[in-house]
């Protein structure tokens, strides 16, 4: 073997060995060790880093100032430190932590849910006005009591003349107090009712949560820009976007969702997509529509007839019933392939 070949071989072997040692010993091992033992490593390097920061601060400030001034010449705005991590970057960090096993999946979902609140409007989480169970304020006291007792909710809207004309809120605690003082037939619901709180439909879920906490309220009625009733939203509805379903002994299954023996689900068209996703652990998109019927109409670009079948987003849909221009019942099931077909 010639001397040149020996030198070339030695160079290649040395390059590969030292590169491997640099990557493994100098990069991967320290980073992995720090990730697995964050607190001991942080305490170990905190003081050296602090002193090095103080020593090199003048040089660091000089370099940052020079960089800032050069960027100004090109009309580029410097990004401040608090803007370095965007919401998407934070979510990526959370996802990586969950995949590496350092963060529990349920904790990941809660953190991501809190980050996503600002992207949700009340319209995404509210109960539609068609599903609101309200009481006629002109009913006899005994009938109001009977309906309130049969309801799983502690707060119920009161309407006058027509369901969209909400005139107050009946709280079960106030009702029981009135019954104890005046009897089942002696109380006046007008003296018991609380004032209704109306909130704009365009409000974000994050802002609505802040308002709930500020006002110490749990219940608000949602109106559009013209003041028409669109639905209602509760503190629990927003918290469930963060922590998932909050169940208690009075909860009932999602109304309008009926699972079939073959694995498919019969769904009322008015069921919100988010409720169906939570009930079935599905991932149907809810960016373009609020209800299941709205999703099918959006994807079909038409109002389909009973019997028509469609497939999109990994699910199959069959229209079961239709009333005028409203899809009232559908069958939904998972599929392996995405596509779309007309029936």
C-alpha positions as CSV (number, residue, x, y, z in Angstrom):
1,X,0.0,0.0,0.0
2,X,1.4,3.4,-1.0
3,X,2.1,6.2,1.5
4,X,-0.7,8.3,-0.1
5,X,-3.2,5.5,0.4
6,X,-2.2,5.1,4.0
7,X,-2.6,8.8,4.6
8,X,-6.0,8.9,2.9
9,X,-7.2,5.8,4.9
10,X,-6.0,7.3,8.2
11,X,-7.7,10.6,7.3
12,X,-11.1,8.9,6.6
13,X,-10.9,6.7,9.7
14,X,-9.9,9.6,11.9
15,X,-12.6,11.8,10.4
16,X,-15.3,9.2,10.9
17,X,-14.2,8.3,14.5
18,X,-13.9,11.9,15.7
19,X,-17.1,13.0,14.0
20,X,-18.9,10.1,15.6
21,X,-17.4,10.9,19.0
22,X,-18.3,14.6,18.6
23,X,-21.9,13.8,17.6
24,X,-22.5,11.2,20.3
25,X,-20.4,12.5,23.2
26,X,-20.5,16.2,22.4
27,X,-24.2,16.4,21.2
28,X,-26.6,13.5,21.8
29,X,-25.4,12.3,25.2
30,X,-25.4,15.7,27.0
31,X,-28.7,16.8,25.4
32,X,-30.4,13.5,26.3
33,X,-28.9,13.6,29.8
34,X,-30.2,17.1,30.3
35,X,-33.7,16.2,29.0
36,X,-33.9,13.2,31.3
37,X,-32.5,15.1,34.4
38,X,-33.5,18.7,33.8
39,X,-33.4,20.0,37.5
40,X,-29.9,18.6,38.5
41,X,-28.4,19.8,35.2
42,X,-30.0,23.2,35.5
43,X,-28.7,23.7,39.0
44,X,-25.2,22.5,38.0
45,X,-24.8,25.0,35.1
46,X,-26.9,27.9,36.4
47,X,-24.1,29.7,38.2
48,X,-21.4,29.3,35.5
49,X,-23.9,30.5,32.9
50,X,-24.9,33.5,35.1
51,X,-21.3,34.6,35.5
52,X,-20.4,34.1,31.9
53,X,-23.5,36.2,31.0
54,X,-22.2,39.0,33.3
55,X,-18.7,38.8,31.9
56,X,-19.7,38.8,28.2
57,X,-22.7,41.2,28.6
58,X,-20.9,44.2,27.1
59,X,-19.8,42.2,24.1
60,X,-23.3,40.6,23.7
61,X,-24.9,44.1,23.9
62,X,-22.5,45.5,21.3
63,X,-23.2,42.6,18.9
64,X,-27.0,42.8,19.4
65,X,-27.0,46.6,18.8
66,X,-24.9,46.2,15.6
67,X,-27.3,43.5,14.4
68,X,-30.3,45.7,15.2
69,X,-29.0,48.7,13.3
70,X,-28.0,46.7,10.2
71,X,-31.5,45.2,10.1
72,X,-33.0,48.7,10.3
73,X,-31.1,49.6,7.2
74,X,-33.1,46.9,5.3
75,X,-36.4,47.8,7.0
76,X,-36.5,44.6,9.0
77,X,-38.2,44.8,12.4
78,X,-36.3,43.0,15.2
79,X,-38.2,40.3,16.9
80,X,-38.3,40.8,20.7
81,X,-37.5,37.9,23.0
82,X,-41.1,37.4,24.1
83,X,-42.2,36.9,20.5
84,X,-39.6,34.2,19.7
85,X,-41.9,31.3,20.4
86,X,-45.2,31.3,18.5
87,X,-48.2,29.3,19.4
88,X,-47.4,26.7,16.8
89,X,-43.9,26.3,18.1
90,X,-45.1,25.9,21.7
91,X,-47.5,23.2,20.5
92,X,-44.7,21.4,18.7
93,X,-42.6,21.4,21.9
94,X,-45.6,20.0,23.8
95,X,-46.1,17.3,21.1
96,X,-42.4,16.3,21.2
97,X,-42.5,16.1,25.0
98,X,-45.6,13.9,24.8
99,X,-44.0,11.6,22.2
100,X,-40.8,11.3,24.2
101,X,-42.8,10.2,27.3
102,X,-41.9,13.2,29.4
103,X,-45.5,14.6,29.3
104,X,-48.6,12.6,29.8
105,X,-51.0,12.6,26.8
106,X,-53.9,13.9,28.9
107,X,-51.7,16.7,30.1
108,X,-50.7,17.5,26.6
109,X,-54.4,17.7,25.5
110,X,-55.2,20.1,28.4
111,X,-52.3,22.4,27.5
112,X,-53.1,22.4,23.8
113,X,-56.8,22.9,24.7
114,X,-55.9,26.1,26.6
115,X,-53.7,27.3,23.7
116,X,-56.5,26.7,21.2
117,X,-59.2,28.7,23.2
118,X,-58.2,32.0,21.4
119,X,-58.9,30.3,18.1
120,X,-62.4,29.2,19.0
121,X,-65.4,31.5,19.0
122,X,-68.5,31.0,21.2
123,X,-70.3,29.7,18.1
124,X,-67.9,26.6,18.2
125,X,-68.8,25.6,21.7
126,X,-72.3,26.9,22.3
127,X,-75.5,24.9,22.5
128,X,-77.7,25.9,19.5
129,X,-81.0,27.6,20.2
130,X,-82.9,24.6,18.8
131,X,-81.5,22.5,21.6
132,X,-82.2,24.9,24.4
133,X,-84.7,23.6,27.0
134,X,-86.5,26.8,28.1
135,X,-89.5,27.3,30.4
136,X,-92.6,29.4,29.6
137,X,-92.7,32.0,32.4
138,X,-96.5,32.1,32.2
139,X,-96.9,28.4,33.2
140,X,-98.5,27.7,36.5
141,X,-96.0,27.4,39.4
142,X,-96.6,23.6,39.8
143,X,-95.8,23.0,36.0
144,X,-92.7,25.2,36.2
145,X,-91.6,23.2,39.3
146,X,-92.3,19.8,37.5
147,X,-90.3,20.8,34.4
148,X,-87.4,22.2,36.5
149,X,-87.2,19.1,38.6
150,X,-87.1,16.9,35.5
151,X,-84.2,18.8,33.9
152,X,-80.6,17.8,34.5
153,X,-79.6,21.4,34.5
154,X,-79.6,23.8,37.5
155,X,-80.1,26.9,35.3
156,X,-82.9,27.2,32.7
157,X,-83.9,30.1,30.5
158,X,-87.4,31.6,30.9
159,X,-89.2,32.9,27.8
160,X,-92.4,34.8,27.3
161,X,-94.8,34.3,24.3
162,X,-92.1,32.7,22.1
163,X,-89.0,30.6,22.9
164,X,-86.6,33.1,21.4
165,X,-87.9,35.9,23.7
166,X,-85.8,35.1,26.8
167,X,-86.8,37.3,29.8
168,X,-84.7,35.7,32.6
169,X,-82.9,32.7,34.1
170,X,-84.4,30.3,36.6
171,X,-81.8,28.9,39.1
172,X,-82.8,25.7,40.9
173,X,-81.4,27.0,44.2
174,X,-83.6,30.1,44.0
175,X,-86.6,28.0,43.1
176,X,-86.2,25.7,46.1
177,X,-85.8,28.8,48.4
178,X,-89.1,30.2,47.0
179,X,-90.9,26.9,47.5
180,X,-89.7,26.7,51.1
181,X,-91.0,30.2,51.8
182,X,-94.3,30.2,49.8
183,X,-95.1,26.6,49.0
184,X,-95.5,24.9,45.6
185,X,-98.3,27.0,44.4
186,X,-97.6,30.3,46.2
187,X,-94.3,31.4,44.6
188,X,-94.1,33.9,41.7
189,X,-91.5,33.0,39.2
190,X,-91.1,36.7,38.3
191,X,-89.7,37.3,41.8
192,X,-87.4,34.3,41.5
193,X,-85.9,34.8,38.1
194,X,-82.4,36.3,37.5
195,X,-81.5,38.7,34.8
196,X,-80.3,37.1,31.6
197,X,-76.8,37.9,30.4
198,X,-76.4,38.2,26.6
199,X,-73.0,37.9,25.0
200,X,-72.0,38.5,21.3
201,X,-71.6,35.4,19.1
202,X,-68.2,36.8,17.8
203,X,-66.6,36.6,21.2
204,X,-63.7,34.2,21.4
205,X,-63.9,31.3,23.9
206,X,-60.8,32.7,25.7
207,X,-62.4,36.1,26.2
208,X,-65.7,34.5,27.3
209,X,-63.9,32.4,29.9
210,X,-62.3,35.6,31.2
211,X,-65.7,37.2,31.4
212,X,-67.2,34.2,33.2
213,X,-64.4,34.5,35.8
214,X,-64.7,38.3,36.1
215,X,-68.4,38.3,36.6
216,X,-68.5,35.1,38.6
217,X,-71.2,33.7,36.2
218,X,-71.6,30.3,34.7
219,X,-74.3,30.9,32.1
220,X,-74.7,33.3,29.1
221,X,-77.1,33.5,26.2
222,X,-75.5,34.1,22.8
223,X,-76.9,36.6,20.3
224,X,-75.8,37.6,16.8
225,X,-75.1,41.1,15.5
226,X,-78.9,41.8,15.2
227,X,-79.6,40.7,18.8
228,X,-81.3,37.5,17.7
229,X,-80.9,34.5,20.0
230,X,-78.4,32.0,18.6
231,X,-77.7,29.7,21.6
232,X,-76.3,29.5,25.0
233,X,-72.8,28.9,26.5
234,X,-71.8,27.8,30.0
235,X,-68.5,27.9,31.9
236,X,-68.5,24.1,31.7
237,X,-68.7,24.1,27.9
238,X,-65.5,26.2,27.7
239,X,-63.7,24.2,30.4
240,X,-64.5,21.0,28.5
241,X,-62.5,22.4,25.6
242,X,-59.5,22.3,27.9
243,X,-59.9,19.3,30.1
244,X,-62.3,17.1,28.1
245,X,-65.7,15.9,29.2
246,X,-66.7,16.9,32.8
247,X,-69.2,14.3,33.9
248,X,-71.3,14.2,37.1
249,X,-74.1,12.0,38.4
250,X,-76.8,13.9,36.5
251,X,-75.1,13.8,33.1
252,X,-76.8,12.0,30.2
253,X,-75.3,10.7,27.0
254,X,-74.9,13.1,24.2
255,X,-78.4,13.7,22.8
256,X,-78.8,12.7,19.2
257,X,-75.9,10.2,19.1
258,X,-76.9,6.5,19.0
259,X,-74.2,3.9,18.4
260,X,-75.2,0.9,16.3
261,X,-74.1,-2.8,16.7
262,X,-72.1,-2.6,13.4
263,X,-70.0,0.2,14.7
264,X,-71.7,3.0,12.9
265,X,-73.5,5.9,14.6
266,X,-76.9,7.4,13.9
267,X,-76.6,11.1,14.5
268,X,-79.2,13.9,14.5
269,X,-78.1,16.5,12.0
270,X,-78.1,19.3,14.7
271,X,-75.5,17.5,16.8
272,X,-72.4,19.7,17.0
273,X,-69.3,18.1,15.5
274,X,-67.3,18.7,18.6
275,X,-69.8,16.8,20.7
276,X,-69.7,13.9,18.3
277,X,-65.9,13.9,18.3
278,X,-65.8,13.8,22.1
279,X,-68.5,11.1,22.4
280,X,-66.8,8.8,19.8
281,X,-63.2,9.9,20.1
282,X,-63.2,10.9,16.5
283,X,-61.5,13.7,14.6
284,X,-64.0,15.1,12.2
285,X,-63.0,18.7,11.1
286,X,-65.1,21.5,12.6
287,X,-63.4,24.5,10.9
288,X,-66.0,25.0,8.2
289,X,-69.2,23.8,9.9
290,X,-70.6,23.5,13.5
291,X,-73.0,20.6,13.1
292,X,-72.8,17.2,11.4
293,X,-75.4,18.2,8.9
294,X,-73.5,21.4,8.1
295,X,-70.3,19.4,7.5
296,X,-72.1,17.2,5.0
297,X,-73.7,20.1,3.2
298,X,-70.4,21.9,3.1
299,X,-68.5,19.0,1.6
300,X,-71.3,18.0,-0.8
301,X,-71.8,21.6,-2.0
302,X,-75.5,20.8,-2.1
303,X,-78.4,19.7,0.2
304,X,-78.5,15.9,-0.4
305,X,-81.5,13.7,-0.4
306,X,-82.2,10.8,1.9
307,X,-80.3,7.7,0.8
308,X,-77.3,9.6,-0.6
309,X,-73.9,8.5,0.6
310,X,-70.7,10.4,0.9
311,X,-67.2,9.7,2.1
312,X,-64.7,12.3,3.2
313,X,-62.1,12.9,5.9
314,X,-61.9,9.2,6.6
315,X,-65.6,8.7,7.4
316,X,-68.7,7.6,5.5
317,X,-72.0,9.5,5.7
318,X,-75.5,8.4,4.7
319,X,-78.4,10.8,4.8
320,X,-81.3,9.0,6.6
321,X,-83.9,11.8,6.9
322,X,-84.5,15.2,5.6
323,X,-87.1,17.9,6.6
324,X,-87.4,20.6,4.0
325,X,-83.8,21.9,3.5
326,X,-82.6,20.5,6.8
327,X,-80.8,17.1,7.3
328,X,-82.3,15.7,10.4
329,X,-80.7,12.3,10.7
330,X,-77.5,10.7,9.3
331,X,-75.4,7.5,9.7
332,X,-71.7,8.0,10.2
333,X,-68.9,5.4,10.3
334,X,-65.2,5.3,10.0
335,X,-63.5,4.2,6.8
336,X,-59.9,3.5,5.8
337,X,-59.8,5.5,2.6
338,X,-60.9,9.0,1.9
339,X,-63.1,9.9,-1.0
340,X,-66.5,11.1,-2.0
341,X,-69.3,9.7,-3.8
342,X,-72.9,10.6,-4.6
343,X,-75.7,8.3,-4.0
